[in-house]
Amino acid sequence: FFFQAEDGIRDIGVTGVQTCALPICVLFRGGAAVERLADVDCVCFDKTGTLTSGEPEVAALEVFPADADRRRALAALLSLEASTTHPFAAGVVRACLREGAEKAPVQGLSNSPGQGVSGTVGGTRWSIGTREFVGGGALPPAAVAEGAIVSEVWASDGSVTVRATLVDRIREESGPTLGALHARGIRTVMLTGDREEAAAVAARQVGIQSYAAALTPDAKMSAIRRYAAEGHVVAMVGDGVNDAPGLAAADVSVGMGGRGSDAALESSDLVLTDDRIGRLVDAIELSRSARLAIRFNVIVSVGAALGMAAYVVFRGAPLPLAVSVHEGSTVVVCLNGLRLLAHRPRRP
């Protein structure tokens, strides 16, 4: 099911869905998703790449201790980051290349979901990811602009530690989108694997109602199941591999089609093909309109059938009248369904 917009977009390819070149902004992967979305009263968002731009830039690239071989350390960081698909990887790779680091072969690459990766570079085993994962010590924060959304990528071989401090920004449409959801009585939650400080700044800037930080993929999934157990119909919006378990656990899963990973898109019931999260509000409006049309059609169909049956039983009816009522109700149902082709998003 495609919801078309007036502005066109580039071709997209979604795992399990044929590539298309239509001016599409929302793709429903099945009719069930259209109906379920109408009942959603809680939306959980990933942070990086969903509420934020997902293209953080490195503000500081530090190597400890100060007398360590900086070129060797940055080469290891570059090599490992180039082997991953994490949203932070592109910014870190660019920063390392600017300093003249050279990529080296990585052997024995292993992945710890939600924590980081490890691999052997130049005969030395390096780990890259969160501070806890690599065993980094307590260091003073890097100097960044006040109020910046700061994230950190750490790397270590046990004796040398590298810290890349990245700064991200909130999407311009994130705040209005959350406001539109709140106006419709929908609860909003941010679930992120980032540390508490970055999550708190992002939550405050975007205006989300609640958040949880430092979550592993399994913890995101557990949080979504907890909301569902409380009686909420939950939608999850995400784009990364780490979001796939949460997307699979949600009643309605929403993937970002432009930058989303194959794992996230494969788990999604609904794809925002142009990565504009404001389309989620449009999709909810369309879903609610479709549900109203379905209910009206059921009432017309059943009412016409029962009414005609009662008329025949008590009064009798000629065949032409019965056929006219039956076919007339069918025409009404079809015309009412076709009204959705003229649907336009309603702004609060």
Buried (B, 14 or more C-beta within 10 A) or exposed (E): BEBEBEEEBEEBEBBEBEEBEBBBBBBBBEEEBBBBBBBBBBBBBBBBBBBBBBBBBBBBBBBBEEEBEBBBBBBBBBBBBBBBEBBBBBBBBEBBBEEEBEBBEBEEBEBEBBBBBBBBBBEEBBBBBBBEBBEBEEEEEBEBEEEBBBBBBBBBBEEBBBBBBBBBBBBEBBBBBBBBBBEBEBBBBBBBBBBEBBBBBBBEBBBBBEBBBBBBBBBBBBBBBEBBEEEBBBBBBBBBBBBBBBBBBBBBBBBBBBBBBBBBBBBBBBBBBBBBBBBBBBBBBBBBBBBBBBEBBEEBBEEBEEEBEEBEEEEEBEEEEBEEBEEEBBEBBEEBBEEBEEBEBEEE
